Amino acid sequence: MRDGILKNPCYNGFMLTKQKKTKIISGSKTHEKDTGSPEIQISLLTERINELSTHLKDHKKDFSSRRGLLKMVIQRKRLANWLKANSPKKYQKLAKTLGL
């Protein structure tokens, strides 16, 4: 069944696979069972933004994806501002690792 997802012609390529998502989460988690901290959310959004940006370089007229990209950028900015206000050290570390 998992192979069927990757062979699906409707698969658009800018969805994170389970393996890629777990790799990102394991690199950013703050404790053993951490799956939703702001650091992880920002890391996942950054990866999705990067993948969607490469898609939009090839498909310049894909305006619905462009709108989704802008929404993701705004969401990442909000999370980053919250993290910066509440724990600046974590924000600095995350900004350095992600290149924000």
Secondary structure, DSSP 8 states (H G I E B T S, - for coil): -HHHHHH-TT--S-S--HHHHHHHHHHH-SSTT-SSSHHHHHHHHHHHHHHHHHHHHH-TT-HHHHHHHHHHHHHHHHHHHHHHHH-HHHHHHHHHHHT-
